[in-house]
Amino acid sequence: MARYKHPSRKQRLVKLNKRTRWAPFWTVMKIYGKGRRIHPGRHTKVKRSWRRTKTKA
């Protein structure tokens, strides 16, 4: 990718990066209860890796 990114492209990349973050930890307790231990990454809407799937941003 270019060293100097156009502001609009950078904004799109930031938005896509925010989507791939883990869900907050309290969502696990809200959905499954206190006893169940599940990774918050399972509640993320969009799961994407920079290696596997390209964004065309």
Backbone as a chain_set.jsonl record, in Angstrom:
{"seq": "MARYKHPSRKQRLVKLNKRTRWAPFWTVMKIYGKGRRIHPGRHTKVKRSWRRTKTKA", "coords": {"N": [[0.837, -1.178, 0.0], [0.324, 2.326, -0.491], [2.591, 4.809, 0.768], [1.686, 7.315, 1.563], [-1.53, 7.836, 2.359], [-4.701, 8.519, 0.959], [-7.039, 10.677, 2.54], [-9.786, 9.853, 2.54], [-9.627, 7.157, 1.868], [-8.159, 6.213, 3.991], [-9.967, 6.629, 6.034], [-11.931, 4.758, 5.361], [-10.461, 2.409, 5.754], [-10.013, 2.553, 8.503], [-12.601, 2.278, 9.47], [-13.198, -0.337, 8.629], [-11.339, -1.692, 10.143], [-12.256, -1.288, 12.73], [-14.508, -2.851, 12.759], [-13.616, -5.47, 12.978], [-12.842, -5.915, 15.548], [-12.859, -7.474, 18.826], [-15.899, -8.323, 20.522], [-17.32, -6.553, 23.371], [-16.356, -7.707, 26.67], [-18.434, -8.083, 28.485], [-20.608, -8.899, 27.037], [-20.548, -11.636, 26.766], [-21.229, -12.577, 29.304], [-23.783, -11.53, 29.432], [-25.186, -12.914, 27.434], [-24.679, -15.697, 27.868], [-24.568, -16.099, 30.621], [-23.075, -16.135, 33.939], [-21.393, -18.32, 34.486], [-20.406, -19.496, 32.145], [-17.638, -19.715, 29.978], [-16.581, -18.092, 27.339], [-14.916, -16.993, 24.434], [-14.8, -13.522, 23.622], [-14.473, -12.906, 20.969], [-16.093, -14.491, 19.46], [-18.495, -13.24, 19.27], [-18.218, -11.233, 17.498], [-19.312, -9.398, 14.739], [-18.275, -9.185, 12.028], [-15.818, -11.201, 10.887], [-12.604, -11.049, 9.927], [-9.498, -11.533, 8.362], [-6.427, -9.97, 7.629], [-4.797, -11.354, 5.958], [-6.326, -13.433, 4.756], [-8.867, -12.47, 3.624], [-9.538, -9.922, 1.365], [-10.308, -6.409, 1.325], [-10.919, -4.477, -0.557], [-10.839, -1.738, -0.192]], "CA": [[0.0, 0.0, 0.0], [1.081, 3.567, -0.596], [3.06, 5.389, 2.034], [0.758, 8.406, 1.874], [-2.883, 7.39, 2.034], [-5.706, 9.555, 0.799], [-7.858, 10.696, 3.76], [-11.028, 9.076, 2.426], [-9.264, 5.743, 1.907], [-7.755, 5.94, 5.368], [-11.206, 6.571, 6.812], [-12.544, 3.458, 5.073], [-9.651, 1.387, 6.404], [-10.264, 2.645, 9.941], [-13.937, 1.712, 9.704], [-13.106, -1.787, 8.479], [-10.549, -2.21, 11.258], [-13.103, -1.276, 13.926], [-15.479, -3.939, 12.66], [-13.033, -6.78, 13.272], [-12.462, -6.015, 16.957], [-13.673, -8.353, 19.664], [-17.039, -7.733, 21.226], [-16.992, -6.311, 24.779], [-16.365, -8.941, 27.467], [-19.692, -8.259, 29.212], [-21.619, -9.534, 26.172], [-20.524, -13.079, 27.046], [-22.029, -12.799, 30.517], [-25.171, -11.185, 29.143], [-25.793, -13.94, 26.582], [-24.542, -17.065, 28.38], [-24.578, -16.189, 32.078], [-21.797, -15.913, 34.605], [-20.554, -19.518, 34.548], [-19.894, -19.936, 30.842], [-16.45, -18.976, 29.562], [-16.476, -18.098, 25.879], [-14.109, -15.865, 23.943], [-15.649, -12.466, 23.057], [-14.307, -12.851, 19.52], [-17.184, -15.235, 18.82], [-19.647, -12.353, 19.119], [-17.894, -10.189, 16.533], [-20.135, -9.549, 13.536], [-17.463, -9.431, 10.833], [-14.52, -11.787, 11.181], [-11.799, -10.922, 8.723], [-8.065, -11.461, 8.557], [-5.79, -9.215, 6.552], [-4.191, -12.291, 5.011], [-7.284, -14.258, 4.028], [-9.898, -11.772, 2.861], [-9.196, -8.551, 1.014], [-11.456, -5.543, 1.568], [-11.142, -3.587, -1.712], [-11.122, -0.401, 0.36]], "C": [[0.879, 1.237, 0.0], [1.484, 4.094, 0.778], [2.129, 6.502, 2.499], [-0.633, 8.018, 1.411], [-3.809, 8.59, 1.913], [-6.626, 9.518, 2.021], [-9.131, 9.859, 3.692], [-10.744, 7.574, 2.485], [-8.874, 5.34, 3.329], [-8.975, 5.8, 6.274], [-11.92, 5.235, 6.602], [-11.788, 2.33, 5.764], [-9.868, 1.375, 7.914], [-11.603, 2.012, 10.287], [-13.909, 0.189, 9.626], [-12.321, -2.415, 9.632], [-11.368, -2.261, 12.536], [-14.08, -2.439, 13.929], [-14.926, -5.276, 13.106], [-12.618, -6.931, 14.726], [-13.381, -6.972, 17.703], [-14.84, -7.584, 20.246], [-16.626, -7.465, 22.677], [-17.182, -7.57, 25.624], [-17.694, -9.169, 28.173], [-20.783, -8.882, 28.348], [-21.685, -11.037, 26.405], [-21.391, -13.382, 28.261], [-23.512, -12.521, 30.275], [-25.868, -12.305, 28.368], [-25.811, -15.307, 27.273], [-24.657, -17.198, 29.885], [-23.163, -16.145, 32.625], [-20.853, -17.113, 34.502], [-19.879, -19.904, 33.256], [-18.712, -19.078, 30.419], [-16.249, -19.136, 28.064], [-15.704, -16.86, 25.457], [-15.011, -14.812, 23.304], [-15.507, -12.316, 21.545], [-15.405, -13.594, 18.765], [-18.401, -14.37, 18.568], [-19.382, -11.217, 18.145], [-18.68, -10.44, 15.262], [-19.293, -9.975, 12.347], [-16.118, -9.969, 11.269], [-13.709, -11.783, 9.892], [-10.337, -10.851, 9.118], [-7.453, -10.737, 7.372], [-5.127, -10.131, 5.541], [-5.23, -12.994, 4.139], [-8.176, -13.466, 3.091], [-9.496, -10.343, 2.604], [-10.459, -7.7, 1.021], [-11.855, -4.703, 0.349], [-11.492, -2.189, -1.246], [-10.485, 0.68, -0.506]], "O": [[2.03, 1.199, 0.435], [0.82, 3.859, 1.788], [1.823, 6.613, 3.687], [-0.885, 7.888, 0.213], [-3.706, 9.552, 2.673], [-6.962, 8.433, 2.496], [-9.512, 9.226, 4.677], [-11.512, 6.812, 3.072], [-9.222, 4.257, 3.798], [-9.005, 4.954, 7.167], [-12.449, 4.652, 7.548], [-12.399, 1.404, 6.298], [-9.903, 0.31, 8.531], [-11.722, 1.295, 11.281], [-14.517, -0.494, 10.45], [-12.608, -3.539, 10.044], [-11.199, -3.175, 13.343], [-14.437, -2.952, 14.99], [-15.679, -6.133, 13.567], [-12.091, -7.977, 15.105], [-14.507, -7.245, 17.286], [-14.782, -6.37, 20.437], [-15.68, -8.082, 23.167], [-18.051, -8.395, 25.34], [-18.06, -10.313, 28.44], [-21.789, -9.351, 28.88], [-22.745, -11.646, 26.262], [-22.186, -14.321, 28.252], [-24.381, -13.187, 30.837], [-27.032, -12.604, 28.634], [-26.832, -15.995, 27.266], [-24.828, -18.309, 30.387], [-22.186, -16.122, 31.876], [-19.637, -16.934, 34.438], [-18.856, -20.588, 33.283], [-18.776, -17.851, 30.492], [-15.806, -20.181, 27.588], [-15.837, -15.799, 26.067], [-15.899, -15.158, 22.524], [-16.336, -11.665, 20.908], [-15.622, -13.356, 17.577], [-19.25, -14.716, 17.746], [-20.222, -10.333, 17.979], [-18.715, -11.564, 14.76], [-19.56, -11.004, 11.726], [-15.358, -9.276, 11.944], [-14.073, -12.422, 8.904], [-9.979, -10.188, 10.092], [-7.917, -10.88, 6.24], [-4.915, -9.74, 4.393], [-5.04, -13.135, 2.931], [-8.237, -13.755, 1.895], [-9.147, -9.62, 3.537], [-11.552, -8.201, 0.756], [-13.002, -4.269, 0.242], [-12.345, -1.528, -1.838], [-10.611, 1.867, -0.205]]}, "num_chains": 1, "name": "protein.A"}
